């Protein structure tokens, strides 16, 4: 264990930004000048130490993931916290890296040869951090047993394709079983359009706000089954102008409206007693034709301010990706097989979590005390939301 700690420290230090590119070689070259390696046998080559740590040492990425989650929740946890599901892609040149295939990559907006991984971020008004991850294995891999064995993909993941929304459901379930405090789940349209995921959350009585594409269908009172864009256009909606959180240029304000809807088919698709299905519509102030749509599962009587708050927190995962990639080497790695890949990704989650919580604690220590007041918030004032809200829907 002592040996692993002496190697893990440079790996995380590299993720924290000493090295401009956090590959094994760059970290090892940089850290040789800053750290001694007591108790570790001399390894040949500049990158051997970190590569050995990622590829051949005895530790479990799943246990580190659980530690990162516990650390983040201990400092950021709140009952109104929001697990946020989203995917990112890692562009690759070859076809030997585990799960690498030609598939859609959100980072470029087109099909690329890449690896894909679904992440779960935890967001509150205090801060945000990546707390879980699941790699997506496409069908071209699950149908080739020998290729999967070479990449050391676990046998349960080889038997069949596990969809991205199902990976998201598993991470939410891990949060629930670990006692992570949260009031809602948020996701982009990749997961939001999957009705199996939404139904699974509803069975657990979990509230959600999830982006859906314009061709998602729903039923409003007095209408048949319509696309949500047609439903919003043909229904007299009452829009309210509210902020969904602060961005780099100030508050991100949009016009918002809620409409009660049901799913096509009725029966088992109806919400349980005390819950409702809603369609949240977001409209740009400067360009009213630009709209976005969100499927909402909420308790009866939930105000629009709460759904707007959750929608704003949904985009905090993008900030997590930006920090992890630009400062913590999330997409810089030189490993191909399953376990080393997950070890690197998990270390790159631990580094920004540490940065976020350190910054949060520093800000709290420097913040002057607030004078007490007996006056309630002004009626109609929107609740404070997340970090960044994009102008696009997905």
N, C-alpha and C positions, 0 to 999 in steps of 0.2 A: 504493500500500500504506500509506503514512503516513496518508493521509486515512482509510482504513478503520480503522486502529488507533485514531485519535482518536475515531471514532464507536463502535467496538466497546467501548472502555473504559466509557463511560457506559451502554451497553446491558447489559453484564455487571454493572456497579455497581447498576443498577436491579434486575436479577435477584437480586442479593445482598441486597436488602431495604431500600434507602433509600426506595423508593417503595412505598406501601401496595398499589398496584395497578400491575403492571409493564407497562402498555400503552405504546405509542409516545408518546402525549401526556403521560402522567404521568412517564415517564422523562425526556423532553426538558425538561419544565418544571423538574423537580428538578435535573437535571444542569446546566442553564444556570447555576445558582447555584454549581456546584462545579468546572466545567471550562471551559477556553478551547478554541477550535476552530481552531488554526492550520492553514493550508493547505486549509481546507474553505470552499468558497464559501458565502455567506450564503443560507440557504434560508428561504422564507417560511413562517410558521406554526410553532407550538410543537412539533408532532410530526414535522415534515418530515425532520429529520436521521435519526431512528431509522427512520422509514418508508422513507426512501431507502436506508438501510443494509440493511434487511430485504428490500426489494422490487426495488431497481434496481442495487445495487452488484455488483461482480464478485468473488464468492467462492463456494466450494462447501461446502454444509453437510456433504456426505459426507467431505470432507477434515477438517473440524473434528471430526466424529464420530470419525474414526480417531485424531485427536490426543487427544481425551478418553479414548478407550479405552486408548491407549498410556500416557497420564499416570496413569490409575487403576491399570493393571496394574503400572507401574513402582514404585508405592508400596504397593499392596495385594496384588500377585500372590503366590500360593502354589500348590504342586502340588495341594493339596486344595481349591482354590477352586471355586466353583459359579456358573456362569451360570444366572440365574433368569429364566424367561419369564413375563410377565403382561401384561394389557391394561388400559388405562384409557380413559375416555371424556371428551370435552370437549363440554359441552352448548351447543347453538347455537339461535338463534331463527329464522334464515332457512335457505334451501335453496341458497345460492350458494357457501358455503364448501366447499372441495374435500372430497369424501367425506361431507358431512353428509347424513344420512338418518335416518329413524325406525328405530332398532335398539336392541337391549338395551344398557343402560348399567349397568355394575357399581356405579358410584358412587351410583345411586339404587335399584338392584335391579329396575328395570322398563324398558319400552321408552320411549325418549326420542328427540327429534331431536338428534343428536349426531354428532361425528366420533369415530372410534375409532383407536387406535394401539397396536400391540404393542411392548413394551419388553423389553430384556434388561438386567438388572442383574448386576453381578459382586459376589459376596459371599464373604468369608473371615472367619476369626475376628478379623481386624484391623479390617475396615471393609467398607463397601459403597458402590457407586456405579452409576448408570445409564450404560451404555456403548454402547447401540445402540437404534435405534427403526425401526419400519416402519409406515407408515400403511395402514389397511385401506380398500379401495375397494369398496363394496357393489355388487350387481348392478344397482340402479337407476341407477347411474352408468356402469358399463361398457357398458350397452346404449344410452347416449345420447352419441354421439361429439361432437356440438356442445357439449354441456354440459361434457364433459371438456376440450375445447379451450379453452373460456372460463376454466376453472379451471387450465389449463396442467398437467394431469396427464400424466406421461410416457406416450408411446405404448405401451410394453410393458405398462403397468398397465391400459391401456384395453381391450386385446384380450380379456381374460378375468378372472374373479374369482380372486384369489389368497387362499386361505383364511388365517385367522389362524394355525393351526398351521404352515402352510407358511411364513408370514412368520417364525415362530419358528425353523423349521429353517434358513432362510437366515441368520439372525443367529448361530446356533450354528456354522454352517459358516464364517462370516466370522471368528468367534473362533478356530476351529481353524486356518484359513489364516494368521491374524495371529500365531500362536504364543502365544495366551493360555493360561497354565497353568491347567488345571482337571481335577478328578477325576470330577465328576458334573455332570449337568444336572438342574435342578428346575423344576417348573411346576405351575400350578393345573389345575383340571379342564377348563378351556377347551382347553388343549393336551393335557393328560393323557389325555383320552378319545379322542384321535385316534390310531388304530393305525398309520396311515401315517407319522406323525411318529415314533412309538416304533420302528417297524421301520427307518426311515431311520437313527436313532441307533444301533440295534443293528448295522446293517451296518457302521458305522464303529467298532464296539466301544466305544461311548460309554455309560457307566453313567448311570442316571437314577433319580430318585424323583419321580413325578408323581401328583397327586391325581386320583382317578377318581370318578365318581358311583356311587351305590349300585346302579344298574341295569347297571353294567359286568359282563360275564360272564367267567368263568374256569372251569378244570377243576382240581380237586384230586385227589390219589390216592384212588381208591375212589369217586369221585363222577362224575356226568355234568356237563354244562354247567349252571352255576348263576350267578345273580346274586351279586355279591361279598358283599352283606349276608346272603343266605341261606347262602352258603358259610361265612362267618365264624361265623354262629349255629349251624351244624350240624357244625362241626369243633372238636375239642378243642384249643383254643389255650392256650399258656402265656404269660400276660401278665407283663411286667416293668415296674415303675414307674421311669420315668426322666424327666429334664428334657431338653427340646429347646432350651433357651436361656433367657436372662434376659429378663424383661419388665419393665414399669413397676412391677409389684407383687411382684417377686421371680422365682424360678425357675418356669418353666412346666412343671409336671409332669403327665404323663398315664400311663396304662397302655398298653403297646405289645406287639404280638405279630406274629410273622412266620409265614407259611404258604407252602410251596412250591406253585406253581400252573403250569399251562400254558394257552395260549390255545386256544379252540375251533378245531378244524380240523387241528391238528398239522402235520406236514410242515415247510414253510418257516417256519411260525410258531414252531417250537421254537428255543430259544436255542442259540448256538454252543457248541462244547466249551469248558469252563472257565467258562461263564456260566450263570446261573439266572434264571428269572422268579419273583418273590416277590410276595405280597400283604402289605403292611404295614397293620395295623389299629391305629388310635388310639382309645382309649376314655377318656372323661372320668371323673375320680375322683369328683367330687361328683354326677354324673348319668350312671351307666353306660350308659344307653340312648342317649346321644349319642356316636356313633361316626363316624369318618372313615376313608377307604380310599385307599391309594396303590399304584399299580403300580410295581414295582421291577425294574430290570435290573441285576444285580450279578455280581461274580465269585463263584465257588463258595467258600463259607466266610466270606463277609463277615459280620461280627458285627452284631447289631441296633443296637449303639451308633452305628455309622457311618451307618446309614440314618436313625436318629433325628436325628443331627447335621445331615444334609442336609435333612431335613424342616424343622428349625428355621430353617435358613438360607433356606429358600424364602420365608419371610414377611418377609425383609429388604427385598424389593422394595416392600412396602407402606410401610415407613419411608422409602424413597427417594421414593415418590410424595408422601407427606405433606410431606417437607422441600421438594421441588421445587415443590409447589403453594402451601404456606403461606409460604415464605420466598424462593422464586426465580421466581415468576411463571409456572410451567409452563402454567397454564390461562388466563392473562391475555394475550390478543393481539388485535390488530385487523387481521389479514390474512386474505385469503380464498383466495389461490392456492397452488399446491403448494410451490414453492420458498421463498417467505417463511414459510410455515407450518413447514416443516422447519428453516429457519434459526432461527426463534424457539425451537422445541422443543430444538434442539441446543445453543443458548446456555443454555437453562434446564437442560440436563443438565450443562454445563460448570461452572456456578456451584455446585451442591451437591457436585459432585466435588471442587472446590477446597476447599469448607468441610469436607467429610469428611476429606480428606487432611491439611489444616492442623490440624484437631483431633486426628487420629491422631498426627501428628508431635509436637504439643505435649504430649499425654498421655505419649508415649514418653520425651520429654525430662524430664518432671517425675517419672516413675515411679522410685522408689528401687530400687537394685539388689537382686535376689533372692538370698538366701543359697543356696549350692549344697547339693544333697542327693543322697545315693546311693540313696534309697528310691524304688522305682517307685510309680506310681499304684496305689491300692488296687484289687484285682480287682473287676470289676463296676461300678466308678465310671463314670458316663456321661461321654463326651467333651463338651467345651464346644461349644455350638452357636451359633446365630445370635442376632439381636437380639430379635425379637418373634415369637411364635407365636400366631396367632389361635385362638379356640375353635371356629371354623367350618372346614369342610373346603375351601371354595372361595371 
